[in-house]
Every structure is written in structure tokens, then in C-alpha cells.
Amino acid sequence: MKRHDAREKAVQVLFQLDNTDLTLQEAIGHVLNEEESDAFFEKLVHGVTQNLEEIDEQLTNNLENWSLGRLPKIERTVLRIALYELQYMQDTPSRVVLNEAIELCKTFGDEKSSRFVNGVLSKFTQQ
């Protein structure tokens, strides 16, 4: 699975977890076939869920005039994945993470979503 595809699938799984009472394995089952799993996808999904409190705290500290709960769920999900990559997976260049987050917002959100996510993530890449 290409990394871009893995990120798209991760958005779908994490979005479900944010909106339902599904377990992680149930959410993954709704998105992937059993043979379709990928190490990068697994690392993203499990990494975000295991580090969710720290990720949300960092996001909350860098949001201006927004609370995490007020964010649209797609933007919140994309931000969580991108921040996990920036903070915990140093093998992907920050520019790539930013571009991928913008593309995910264009796929699942709208033009405003991508600009908003770009603005928030740029604070983390400048640190």
C-alpha cells in the first residue's frame, strides 16, 4: 500500500473512532480487508490512538480562537495524523507531512479545511 493510501485509510479509521463506539479493530475491519493491512498504516492508526492525549494537548496549545471540540471532525482527524507523523515519526520530512495533510483535507474536506490545517501545522514545523 502506498503511504498516501495508508494515510487515507487511517483518516477513515480514526474518523470512525471519533464518531462511534467502535473498537479500533472494528473500525479497521470496516475500512480494510484482512489481507490489505500495511505496516505504515498500522503504525499511524495505533500511534495516534496510543498518543491521543499528548497529540490533543499539543493541538489545543497551538489552536488560536478554537477549541479542539469545536473543530470539524475531518480537520481534527487529519491534524492528529499529521502531528503524530511530525512528532513521533521523524523519517518523513515535515514538508511531505504538510502536503499530505493538505491533500487529505482536499479529499475529505473542502478548500477552507486545507488552508486551516496548513496554518495549524505550520506552527509545528516552525518549532
N, C-alpha and C positions, 0 to 999 in steps of 0.2 A: 504494500500500500504506500502510495506517495505521501509525504509529510502533509501536503495541503489537504489531501483526502482524509488523513488521520485527524487533522485539526477540525475539519467539517464534522466528522463523526463525533469527535469529542464535544463540540458545541451541542450537537443533538442530544447526546447522553446527559451532559451537565445541565442543559436546559430542562430536560425531563425531571432531573433530580430536584431542581429549583421549583418545579411546579406541581409535583405529585408526591405521593408517599411510596414510590417505587424504591426498591433497594438498588444499589449500584449494579449488581449482576442482572437484575430485571431490566433496568434501563439499557444496559449494554446489549442484552438479548433482543430488545426492540429495534436496535439500530444495526447490529451486526449479525451475520451468520456465524456459527461456531467456528468455521474454518477461516473466517475473514480477519480475525484479530491480528494485531500488529504490535510490536514492542514499543514503538514510539507512541502509538495511540494509548496503549496500556499505561505507559509512564505518565502521559498527560492527564488522563482521567483519574488514575489513582493518586497522582501527585497533587492535583487540585483538591480532591476530596480530603486527602490527609492533611493538607496545609491550609485548609479553607479559612480558619480563624485568623492566621497570620496574614494571608492574602487580603482578606476583607479589612483587616485593621490597616494595612498599608494603603489600600484603596481609599478607605474612609479618611485617612490623614491627608490624602492628596486631591480629594474632591473639593471643588470650590462651589459653594451655594447649592450643593446637592448632598443628600444622604444616600447611603448605599441602597436602602429600601425604596427610595423614590426612583432609582434608575430603571429604565426599561430592562426587562429580563434578558433580552438578547445582548444589549450593551454590557450588562453586568457579567454575563457568562463569557463573552469574548474578552473582557478585561481580566477576568480571573485566569483564563487560559494564558493570555499573553503575559500577565505578571508572573505566573508560575514559570513560564519559559525564561523570562528575563532574570528572575531571582534564583531559580533552582537548576536551570539547565543552561549553563554557560557555553555549550557547544554550538548554539545557534546565534549568529550575530544579531544584535539588537535591531538593526535596520530591517533584517528579514522578519523578525517577530512583529515589528510595527507594520510592515507591508502586509503580512499575512492577516493581522488583526483587522486592518482596513478592508481587505478583500472579504473576510468573513462577514463584516458588517454590511458590505455591499450585497452579499449573497443572502443574508438572513434579515437584514435591517433595511435602512434607507440611507440616502446621502448624508443626512444630518447625523446618523449613527456613526458613520465612518469619521466624520470631522470631530465629533465629540470624543470618540475613542482615541483618535490620533492626539488630541490635545492632552488628554489624561496621561496616556502612555509616554508622551514626550517628556513629562516631568520625571519619569523613572529613568529614561535613557540619558537625561542630562545630569543625573546624580552621580 
